[in-house]
C-alpha cells in the first residue's frame, strides 16, 4: 500500500469511492459522521503535516537479506515461522491515509524477482517450516497478470505452500475488479486454500457492489477475514464496532484483529490512546450485545510484530517519550533464524527467559499516564 513520491504520500481516491463520497454528501450532508468515516480515511488532512519527534516513515524491518542461486531475494518479508510475505506490487486503487506502508517507495517486482522469491520460499531451509504465503503490497488485485504469475511461480517453486492469503482493499475501493478473469485465475489452483484479508473499518463500507464482490469470491471457495485499525473519528465507539462486527459475521468474514493505529509520521490525528483502545476492547469482549463468535482481538503492531493486549502484557510506562513497554512471546533467536541478519531494534530488550520486550509509542493526547497506573489496564482474555 505504498505511495510515496518525493517523500509525499499523495492523495489517491478511486472512481468508485469518489462516486460514493458524492452520493453520501448529497444524501446526508457534508458534516454527517458516515461521510466523515470515509473522507477521514481517504482525503488528505493538513494534520498530516504535523510531525512529532521520533516518528518514523517505516514501521518495522523484516525484509530477508539473502541470495539464492547467486540472485538477491527481493520483495520478501518474514516475521513468523509459518508465513512468508511477498509484495508483487505496492500500487493501490486508493491511498488510505493511515496506511502502514504509505511512506514506502512505489515498487513492482519483475518476473525474475518473483521467481527468485518463490524459490527461496520453497528452499530446503524453509520448506519444513513455511506452509503459508501472504501476498500483499500494495494491493495484489491491482495487477491480475502479476498475481497470476506469482501464483504460478509459487506452485512451481514452493510445493510446501498450502495456504495463500491475499491482502486487499480493492473489494471496497474498486469492486468491479472482482471479475470473471480474477475468478478464472483463482480457479487454476484448487489445491490452494485461498484466504482474503480485508480492512473494513466502518459499516458504511458494505455497499451493495462490495457485498456482491465478496459473495462472488466466496462462491468460488475464498474465505475472508478482517483486520483493521482503530481510527479516531471513524470507528472509535462501541456502537459503530458492534454494527461492523455484526455485518462481518452476516457476510461470513472472520473478525481477526483490531489494531491500535501505529505511530508513523503524520498519523497522530488518527490514533486513539492505548488506554482508550484497551477500554473499548474490554467492552467489546464482555458487553453481551453481539455474538462472541464475531469478536476480534485487540493488538498493536510493534517493532517486532503483533502483540495482543492482554492483562500482564503492558509492563511499564515511560513518560519521557509517552511509550509503553510490552511483553512479547517472540524470541530473538527465532527472529534471527527466520530473518538472517535481522538486528535488534533500539526499542527492544530481552527478558530473563529470552523473550523480547519492546517500547511502543502511544498517541500524543492531553491525557497523561504514570508508571504507577499501568496496572489500571484491564482486559478480558
Secondary structure as GFF3:
##gff-version 3
##sequence-region A 1 381
A	DSSP	beta_strand	4	5	.	.	.	ID=ss1
A	DSSP	beta_strand	8	9	.	.	.	ID=ss2
A	DSSP	alpha_helix	15	28	.	.	.	ID=ss3
A	DSSP	alpha_helix	33	42	.	.	.	ID=ss4
A	DSSP	three_ten_helix	46	49	.	.	.	ID=ss5
A	DSSP	beta_strand	67	68	.	.	.	ID=ss6
A	DSSP	beta_strand	71	72	.	.	.	ID=ss7
A	DSSP	beta_strand	76	77	.	.	.	ID=ss8
A	DSSP	beta_strand	83	89	.	.	.	ID=ss9
A	DSSP	alpha_helix	111	121	.	.	.	ID=ss10
A	DSSP	beta_strand	132	137	.	.	.	ID=ss11
A	DSSP	three_ten_helix	140	142	.	.	.	ID=ss12
A	DSSP	alpha_helix	144	157	.	.	.	ID=ss13
A	DSSP	beta_strand	163	167	.	.	.	ID=ss14
A	DSSP	alpha_helix	170	173	.	.	.	ID=ss15
A	DSSP	three_ten_helix	175	177	.	.	.	ID=ss16
A	DSSP	alpha_helix	180	187	.	.	.	ID=ss17
A	DSSP	beta_strand	193	198	.	.	.	ID=ss18
A	DSSP	three_ten_helix	203	205	.	.	.	ID=ss19
A	DSSP	alpha_helix	208	218	.	.	.	ID=ss20
A	DSSP	beta_strand	223	230	.	.	.	ID=ss21
A	DSSP	alpha_helix	238	250	.	.	.	ID=ss22
A	DSSP	beta_strand	253	260	.	.	.	ID=ss23
A	DSSP	three_ten_helix	268	270	.	.	.	ID=ss24
A	DSSP	alpha_helix	274	286	.	.	.	ID=ss25
A	DSSP	three_ten_helix	292	294	.	.	.	ID=ss26
A	DSSP	beta_strand	297	302	.	.	.	ID=ss27
A	DSSP	beta_strand	305	308	.	.	.	ID=ss28
A	DSSP	beta_strand	314	318	.	.	.	ID=ss29
A	DSSP	beta_strand	323	331	.	.	.	ID=ss30
A	DSSP	alpha_helix	332	338	.	.	.	ID=ss31
A	DSSP	beta_strand	348	350	.	.	.	ID=ss32
A	DSSP	beta_strand	355	361	.	.	.	ID=ss33
A	DSSP	three_ten_helix	371	376	.	.	.	ID=ss34
###
